[in-house]
Amino acid sequence: MLKKNDFPVLEFDDDKDAVVNPFKWGLEKFKTNKLIITFFPDVMETLKKEGLIELDTHFSGENPVDIFHFTDQPEVLITLGYVGCPACAGNLEVFAACGAKKVMFCGGGGVLDKNIKVGELLVVEGAIRDEGFSYRYIEPSRLIYTDKKITDKITAYMDQHKIPHLTGITWTTDAMFRETKALVEARKAEGAKIVEMEQAGCIAIAQYRSFDYGAIIYGGDDVSQSDWDTRSWDKRQGIRYNLVMLCRELVKVI
């Protein structure tokens, strides 16, 4: 039933079906249920050149998507994510229709506290829903949370292997050029440590389609000051590579 509201983004329909529904397409199933979504094209190119991944599945269309598997661990798939909830989380629903049940996300985000160093890892516990996508899947709320059982497995693994990390929530926004000083301060006061563009949507899909989902985001650029500091966040190839390889282990743990 559709619940009407003065604001369209807050209208929620609990009908489980939709006109366009990838679960009705008869998609070919993946050979495994474990998938990594990464936002590091440089790492993907390195993995290809080193022969560590090879093409597994290709989705054609105007925005084609390639899914690879690790050559030494074919039970783990990896793909390059698209920016923003509609693209990234929308594709994630298609992947769920193909049988993905264990998903790890790894990317970078803007820090809301300058004391979070470049490369510092945040295990995502939830997200402030400052976007529109998640509201079509989960009823309106200010925050959405990851499954604590999954987060606990991730942090236990990292503790066991002495991998330093933070835990906390992110701020998911659609508008990367509207991260104003007042909004940054407000979201920081709510507890958000990093701003990014996908987590609320991905968490919503995981809840809606009932699969295990975890995310690690590393501290990237600094948006906590009056002037933006890129901190060369996208040049940290060692950090990015190591994070992908960490997620390769974690996706087997969750």
NORNORCOR-V786272 format. One record per pair of residues at least 4 apart in sequence whose C-alpha atoms are under 8 Angstrom apart, sorted by the first residue. I is the first residue (numbers start at 1). J is the second residue. Records with the same first field share a line. If there is no record, write none. Layout:
# NORNORCOR-V786272
I=J, J
This chain:
# NORNORCOR-V786272
1=13, 14, 15
2=11, 12, 13, 14, 15
3=11, 12, 13
4=8, 10, 11, 12
5=10, 11
6=10
7=11
9=132, 135
10=135, 140
11=135
12=135, 136, 137, 138, 139, 140
13=136
17=21
21=25
22=26, 27, 93, 94, 97
23=27, 94, 97
27=97, 98
28=98
29=97, 98, 99
30=57, 98, 99, 100
31=75
32=75, 76, 77, 99, 100
33=75, 76, 99, 100, 101, 102
34=75, 76, 77, 100, 101, 102, 103, 251, 252
35=76, 77, 78, 79, 100, 102, 103, 104, 251
36=76, 77, 78, 79, 103, 104, 105, 106, 244, 247, 248, 251
37=78, 79, 80, 81, 103, 104, 105, 106
38=78, 79, 80, 81, 105, 106, 107, 244
39=80, 81, 82, 106, 107, 108
40=44, 80, 107, 240
41=45, 80
42=46, 237
43=47, 237, 240, 241, 244
44=48, 80
45=49
46=50
47=51, 52, 53
48=52, 53, 54
51=71
52=70, 71, 72
53=68, 69, 70, 71
54=68, 69, 70, 71
55=66, 67, 68, 69
56=66, 67, 68, 69
57=66, 67, 68
58=64, 65, 66, 67
59=64, 65, 66
60=64, 65
65=79, 80
66=79, 80
67=77, 78, 79, 80
68=77, 78, 79
69=73, 74, 75, 76, 77, 78
70=74, 75, 76, 77, 78
76=248, 251
81=88
82=87, 88
83=87, 88, 197, 198
84=88, 89, 174, 197, 198
85=89, 90, 133, 134, 174, 197, 198, 199, 200, 201, 202
86=90, 91, 133, 201
87=91
88=92, 198, 202
89=93, 198, 201, 202, 205
90=94
91=95
92=96, 202, 205
93=97, 205, 209
94=98
95=99, 100
96=100, 101, 209, 211
100=211
101=211, 212
102=211, 212, 213, 251, 252, 254
103=211, 212, 213, 214, 251
104=213, 214, 215, 216, 247, 250, 251
105=213, 214, 215, 216, 217, 247
106=215, 216, 217, 218, 243, 244, 247
107=216, 217, 218
108=196, 217, 218, 219, 220, 233
109=194, 195, 196, 217, 218, 219, 220, 221
110=194, 195, 196, 219, 220, 221, 222, 223
111=116, 193, 194, 195, 219, 220, 221, 222, 223, 224
112=184, 185, 188, 192, 193, 194, 195, 222, 223, 224
113=188, 193, 222, 223, 224
114=222, 224, 225
116=120, 219
117=219, 220
118=218, 219, 220, 221, 231, 233
119=218, 219, 220, 233, 236, 239
120=164, 165, 166, 218, 219
121=164, 165, 166, 216, 217, 218, 219
122=165, 166, 167, 168, 216, 217, 218, 219
123=151, 154, 155, 165, 166, 167, 168, 214, 215, 216, 217
124=146, 151, 167, 168, 169, 170, 214, 215, 216, 217
125=145, 146, 147, 148, 151, 167, 168, 169
126=143, 144, 145, 146, 168, 169, 170, 199, 200, 203
127=143, 144, 145, 169, 170, 171, 172, 192, 199, 200
128=142, 143, 144, 169, 170, 171, 172, 192, 200
129=134, 141, 142, 143, 144, 171, 172, 173, 200
130=171, 172, 173, 174
131=172, 173, 174, 200
132=136, 174
133=137, 201
134=138, 200, 201, 204, 205
135=139, 140
137=204, 205, 208
138=204, 208
144=200, 203, 204
145=203
146=150, 151, 203, 213, 214
147=151, 212, 213
148=152
149=153
150=154, 212, 213, 214, 254
151=155, 214
152=156
153=157, 253, 254
154=158, 214, 250, 253, 254
155=159
156=160
157=161, 250
158=162, 163, 164, 165
159=163, 164
168=191, 192, 193
169=191, 192, 193, 194
170=192, 193, 194, 195, 196, 199
171=187, 192, 193, 194, 195, 196, 197
172=195, 196, 197, 198, 199, 200
173=195, 196, 197, 198
174=197
175=179
176=197
179=183, 184, 223
180=184
181=185, 224, 225, 226
182=186
183=187
184=188, 223, 224
185=189, 224
186=190
187=191, 192
188=192, 193
194=219
198=202
199=203
200=204
201=205
202=206
203=207, 213
204=208
205=209, 210
206=210, 211, 212, 213
207=211
212=254
213=254
214=254
219=233
220=230, 231, 232, 233, 234
221=228, 229, 230, 231, 232, 233
222=228, 229, 230, 231
223=227, 228, 229
224=228
232=236
236=240
237=241
238=242
239=243
240=244
241=245
242=246
243=247
244=248
245=249
246=250
247=251
248=252
249=253
250=254
